[in-house]
Amino acid sequence: MAKHPQHRSIGGRPMHPESLMMSYGYNPALSEGAVKCPIFQTSTFVFESAEAGKAFFEVAYGLRPANPGEVSGLIYSRLNNPDLEILEDRLSLWDDAESCAVFSSGMAATTTSLMAYLRPGDAVIYTAPIYGGSDHFLHHVLPTWNVQAIAMPAGERPEAHEAAIRAALGDRPLGAVLIETPANPTNGLVDIAAMVAMTRRLERADRRAPVLVDNTFLGPLWQRPLEHGADVVLYSATKFIGGHSDVIAGAALGSAEAMAPIRGLRTFLGSMLSPMDGWLLMRSLETLKLRMTAAMLSAQQVARFLRDHPKVQSLHYLGELAPEHPMYEVYQRQCSGPGSLIAFEVPGGEAAAFRVLNALQLVKVAVSLGGTESLAEHPASMTHADVTKEDQARYGITQGLVRLSVGVEHPEDLIADLAQALTQV
């Protein structure tokens, strides 16, 4: 299947990503005129000739570079598939990335990307707190391969921790850096540019350590890590990109050079996305900006309500950062919007938090985030239950903390639901 000409401008004027989501990378003439890309539910593809098959494999397996104008042909859906290729083309537009690889889950994107760069005996620096699945991989899987995870607290300047991190590295090479910003679940920000600069100081002269940024909470609309020096951007595409709580997916994006080992490892781990799920994500990309904008506007109203509520002990929302906050400057420089994730703490610990959650009527008690429906959960006993109690306390995952993902319901209804639930505190 020849690729559709990649028209990205009209009359010399570049089009915006939300416009390109409707047709970029797809030629209806190659699919019976279908206005939407069909689902290519096939495991393999027919070669025009044996010579064509040989040429496709030579390029796919890196046996030779592609000739000028040569397009990698379709071989087998573990290597490439039209739905995934078009989806990757469209996802790349939001982050202005050269290359994208989509995965069967966000964890598949994260673990495949880390494994592509880490070697036994390495160390990996990560920001904490971090998503519970990532935390488990860092502390329970990587050590079995003799890889040490070193934490850097989110919400603090990396320079203040550089000496301690250097000491913790010891003789180990720095293999990679994994940043999640804002942090899950506390919304603690990490200065991406400062982390990149520190990484360059800590890495060995003969070994470049890539900086990977989990951009799930704000991306791809409200934060663009590649512009701040990151090498690879990671997504749980299950969240805002999918946006309807009906697909599990992940993505990694970056330069062609940075993505080459990740794409290669995906082929042999078999962690690619399915054609059906790729089709679902293409559907979702068409409304991504509408959904994320609507959710953010509602979250701002909900956050103001929670900020002023007498039963709310503390509020963690980027839109409510005061100018004197130590991360305010980072937010202004690095983010274009506060997103729709809110964390708030109620007095009374787990029992009080559970009473609030159990009283909710419109907001659903469930993990995940970024869907059209609002979801609330208790990080300490749910998404981050595997994090040690010491680390929970150290990084602000308190027993009274509730994480709220604001959806696209009417904000007044969400506020009414929270108001009645907070009477249980």
C-alpha positions in Angstrom: 0.0 0.0 0.0 1.7 3.2 -1.2 1.5 6.0 1.3 -0.7 9.0 0.7 1.2 12.2 -0.1 1.8 13.9 3.2 0.1 17.3 2.6 0.7 19.5 5.6 0.0 22.9 4.3 -2.6 24.8 2.2 -1.3 27.6 0.0 2.0 27.5 1.8 0.4 27.9 5.2 1.0 25.0 7.6 -2.1 23.3 8.9 -2.7 22.7 12.6 -2.6 19.1 14.0 -6.3 19.0 14.7 -7.0 19.6 11.0 -4.5 17.0 9.9 -6.0 14.4 12.1 -8.9 14.0 9.6 -6.9 12.7 6.6 -3.1 12.9 7.1 -1.3 9.8 5.7 -4.4 8.2 4.2 -5.4 8.0 0.5 -9.1 7.0 0.1 -8.4 6.0 -3.5 -6.4 3.0 -2.2 -9.4 1.8 -0.1 -12.4 2.0 -2.4 -12.9 5.6 -1.6 -13.7 5.0 2.1 -13.6 8.4 3.9 -12.2 6.7 7.0 -9.2 4.3 6.9 -10.4 0.7 7.0 -9.2 -1.8 9.6 -6.5 -3.9 8.0 -7.2 -7.0 10.0 -4.6 -9.1 8.4 -1.5 -10.9 9.7 0.5 -10.8 6.4 0.7 -9.0 3.1 1.2 -10.3 -0.5 4.4 -9.2 -2.2 4.2 -8.2 -5.9 7.3 -10.3 -6.5 9.9 -12.3 -4.7 12.4 -9.5 -5.5 10.0 -7.0 -3.7 9.8 -9.2 -0.7 13.6 -9.5 -0.5 13.9 -5.7 -0.7 11.3 -5.1 2.0 13.1 -7.4 4.4 16.5 -5.8 3.7 15.2 -2.4 4.7 13.0 -3.7 7.6 15.9 -5.6 9.2 18.5 -2.9 8.6 20.5 -5.0 6.2 20.9 -1.9 4.0 19.6 1.7 4.1 16.6 2.6 2.1 17.4 4.0 -1.3 16.3 7.6 -2.0 12.5 7.6 -2.4 12.2 4.0 -1.4 9.3 3.4 1.0 9.4 0.4 3.4 6.8 -2.1 2.1 4.2 -4.0 4.0 5.4 -7.4 5.2 3.7 -8.7 8.4 1.6 -6.9 11.0 4.1 -7.5 13.7 6.5 -5.3 11.6 4.1 -2.9 9.9 0.4 -2.4 9.2 -1.4 0.5 7.4 -3.5 1.4 10.4 -0.5 1.6 12.7 1.6 3.5 10.1 -1.1 6.1 9.6 -1.7 6.4 13.3 2.1 6.9 13.9 2.2 9.5 11.2 -0.6 11.5 12.9 0.6 11.1 16.4 4.0 12.4 15.4 2.4 15.7 14.4 1.4 16.7 17.9 5.0 16.4 19.3 6.7 17.4 16.0 8.6 14.1 16.2 10.4 12.4 13.3 9.4 8.9 14.4 6.7 7.2 16.4 6.0 3.6 17.5 2.7 2.5 18.9 2.4 -0.3 21.5 -0.1 -2.7 23.0 -0.1 -0.6 26.3 1.6 2.3 28.0 3.7 -0.1 30.0 4.8 -1.8 26.8 6.0 1.5 25.5 7.8 2.4 28.7 9.4 -1.1 29.3 10.4 -1.6 25.6 12.0 1.9 25.5 14.0 1.3 28.7 15.1 -2.1 27.6 16.3 -0.8 24.3 18.9 1.4 26.1 19.6 -0.3 29.5 22.3 -2.9 29.9 23.2 -5.1 32.9 25.2 -3.1 35.4 23.6 0.2 34.4 21.8 2.7 36.6 18.6 4.5 35.6 17.5 7.8 37.2 13.8 8.3 37.6 11.6 11.0 39.1 9.4 10.1 42.0 6.6 9.6 42.6 5.9 7.8 39.3 3.1 5.7 37.9 2.8 2.5 40.0 3.4 0.1 37.1 6.6 2.0 36.2 7.7 2.0 39.9 7.2 -1.8 40.0 9.3 -2.3 36.8 12.1 -0.1 38.2 12.3 -1.7 41.6 11.2 -5.3 41.1 12.1 -6.2 37.4 15.2 -4.2 36.5 17.2 -5.3 39.6 17.0 -8.9 38.4 19.0 -7.7 35.4 21.4 -5.8 37.7 20.1 -2.4 36.9 19.8 0.1 39.8 17.0 2.7 40.0 17.9 6.0 41.6 15.1 8.4 42.5 15.0 12.2 42.0 12.0 13.9 43.8 9.5 15.6 41.5 8.8 19.2 42.4 12.4 20.0 43.3 15.4 21.3 41.4 17.6 18.5 40.1 20.8 20.5 40.8 20.0 20.1 44.6 20.2 16.3 44.2 23.0 16.0 41.7 25.8 15.3 44.2 23.7 12.6 45.9 22.8 11.0 42.6 26.4 11.1 41.4 27.4 9.3 44.7 24.6 6.7 44.2 25.8 6.1 40.6 29.2 5.1 41.8 30.9 3.1 39.1 27.7 2.3 37.3 27.2 3.8 33.8 24.0 6.0 33.5 21.9 4.1 31.0 18.8 6.2 30.8 16.7 8.8 32.6 12.9 8.4 33.1 10.9 11.5 33.9 7.2 11.6 34.6 5.9 15.2 34.7 3.6 16.1 36.2 4.1 13.3 38.6 1.4 10.7 39.2 -0.5 11.3 41.4 0.8 14.5 43.1 1.1 16.7 40.0 4.7 17.6 41.0 6.5 19.2 38.1 10.0 18.3 36.8 12.1 20.8 34.9 12.8 18.8 31.7 15.6 21.1 30.4 17.3 21.0 33.8 17.1 17.2 34.0 18.6 17.0 30.5 21.5 19.3 31.5 22.1 17.2 34.6 22.0 14.0 32.5 24.7 15.3 30.2 26.9 16.1 33.2 26.4 12.6 34.7 26.6 10.4 31.7 29.9 8.9 30.5 31.8 10.5 27.6 31.4 7.3 25.5 27.8 6.5 26.5 24.9 8.9 25.9 22.0 8.4 28.3 18.6 9.2 26.6 16.1 11.2 28.6 12.6 9.7 28.3 9.6 11.7 29.4 6.2 10.1 30.3 3.9 12.9 29.0 0.6 11.1 29.7 -0.8 13.7 32.1 -0.5 16.8 29.9 0.4 15.5 26.4 0.2 15.9 23.6 -1.6 19.2 23.9 -0.3 21.0 27.0 3.4 19.9 27.1 5.9 19.1 24.4 9.0 17.5 26.0 11.1 17.2 22.8 11.2 21.1 22.6 12.9 21.0 26.0 15.6 18.6 25.1 14.0 15.2 25.8 15.0 12.3 23.5 11.9 10.2 23.7 8.3 11.0 24.7 6.2 8.2 26.2 2.4 7.9 26.4 -0.2 5.7 27.9 -2.4 6.2 24.8 -5.1 4.5 26.8 -5.6 7.9 28.5 -6.3 11.2 26.7 -5.2 9.9 23.2 -7.7 7.1 23.3 -10.0 9.1 25.5 -13.0 6.8 25.7 -11.9 4.1 28.2 -12.3 1.4 25.5 -8.7 0.7 24.3 -5.3 -0.1 25.9 -2.4 1.4 24.0 0.9 3.1 24.3 3.3 5.2 22.2 6.9 6.4 22.0 8.1 9.3 19.9 11.4 11.0 19.1 14.0 11.5 16.5 14.6 8.7 14.0 17.9 7.9 15.6 16.5 7.8 19.1 13.6 5.6 18.1 15.6 3.1 15.9 16.5 0.8 18.8 13.0 1.1 20.3 11.3 0.2 17.0 13.7 -2.7 16.5 13.1 -4.2 19.9 9.3 -3.8 19.5 9.5 -6.0 16.4 11.1 -8.9 18.3 9.2 -8.5 21.6 6.0 -8.3 19.6 4.7 -5.5 21.8 3.0 -3.6 18.9 -0.6 -2.4 18.9 -3.3 -4.3 17.1 -4.9 -2.9 13.9 -8.3 -2.6 15.6 -6.9 -0.6 18.5 -4.9 1.5 16.0 -8.2 2.3 14.2 -9.8 3.2 17.5 -7.0 5.6 18.3 -7.3 7.3 14.8 -11.0 7.8 15.6 -10.1 9.4 18.9 -7.4 11.7 17.5 -10.0 13.6 15.6 -11.6 14.9 18.8 -8.4 15.0 21.0 -8.2 18.8 21.2 -11.9 19.2 21.8 -11.9 16.6 24.6 -8.8 17.7 26.3 -9.8 21.4 26.2 -13.3 20.8 27.5 -11.9 18.6 30.4 -9.3 21.2 31.3 -11.8 24.0 31.4 -14.1 22.0 33.7 -11.1 21.0 35.8 -10.2 24.6 36.4 -13.7 25.2 37.9 -13.6 22.0 39.9 -10.2 22.9 41.3 -11.4 26.4 42.4 -14.2 24.7 44.3 -11.9 22.3 46.0 -9.4 25.0 46.8 -12.0 26.9 48.8 -13.7 23.9 50.4 -13.2 23.7 54.2 -13.0 19.9 54.1 -10.1 19.9 51.6 -6.8 19.9 53.4 -4.5 20.4 50.4 -4.9 20.8 46.6 -2.5 19.8 43.9 -3.5 21.3 40.5 -1.2 23.1 38.1 -3.8 25.8 37.4 -3.7 26.8 41.1 0.1 27.2 41.4 0.8 30.6 43.0 3.5 32.8 41.6 5.7 32.2 44.7 5.5 28.4 44.2 9.0 27.0 43.4 7.6 25.3 40.3 5.6 28.2 39.0 8.4 29.4 36.6 8.8 25.8 35.3 5.1 25.6 34.7 5.0 28.9 32.8 8.0 27.9 30.6 7.2 24.3 30.1 3.4 23.9 29.9 0.7 25.6 27.8 -2.1 24.4 30.1 -2.8 22.8 33.4 -4.6 19.7 32.2 -7.5 18.0 33.9 -5.8 15.9 36.7 -6.4 17.0 40.3 -5.2 15.5 43.5 -6.7 16.7 46.8 -6.3 15.6 50.4 -9.0 15.2 53.0 -8.3 15.0 56.8 -9.0 11.6 58.3 -6.7 9.4 56.2 -7.9 6.3 54.3 -11.2 6.0 56.1 -12.2 9.6 55.2 -11.0 9.3 51.6 -13.0 6.1 51.2 -16.1 7.7 52.5 -15.8 10.5 49.9 -15.2 8.0 47.1 -18.1 5.8 48.2 -20.4 8.7 48.3 -19.7 9.9 44.7 -22.7 9.5 42.3 -21.6 11.0 39.0 -17.8 10.5 39.3 -16.9 6.8 39.0 -14.5 5.1 41.4 -12.0 3.6 39.0 -8.4 3.8 38.1 -7.1 5.2 34.8 -7.7 8.8 33.6 -8.1 10.9 30.5 -11.5 9.5 29.5 -14.7 11.3 28.7 -16.0 10.3 32.1 -14.7 11.6 35.4 -12.8 9.0 37.5 -11.6 9.1 41.1 -9.3 6.7 43.0 -7.2 6.3 46.2 -3.6 6.2 45.0 -2.1 4.8 48.3 -4.2 1.7 48.2 -4.8 1.4 44.4 -2.5 2.6 41.7 0.5 3.1 44.0 -0.3 0.2 46.4 3.0 -1.5 45.5 5.1 1.6 46.4 6.7 1.2 49.8 5.0 3.0 52.7 8.3 4.9 53.2 8.3 6.2 49.6 4.6 7.0 49.8 5.2 9.2 52.8 8.4 10.7 51.2 6.7 11.7 48.0 3.4 12.9 49.2 1.1 9.9 48.6 -0.8 10.3 51.8 -3.6 8.1 53.1 -6.1 11.0 52.6 -5.1 11.7 49.0 -7.7 11.3 46.2 -6.8 11.5 42.5 -9.5 13.0 40.3 -9.5 12.8 36.5 -12.0 15.4 35.3 -14.0 14.4 32.2 -16.3 16.3 29.9 -19.5 16.3 32.1 -20.9 19.7 33.0 -18.7 21.2 35.7 -21.6 22.3 37.8 -22.7 18.7 38.1 -19.2 17.5 39.0 -19.0 20.2 41.7 -22.4 19.2 43.1 -21.3 15.6 43.3 -18.1 16.5 45.0 -19.9 18.8 47.4 -22.3 16.1 48.6 -19.5 13.6 48.8 -17.3 15.9 51.0 -20.1 16.1 53.6 -18.9 12.6 54.6 -15.6 13.9 55.9 
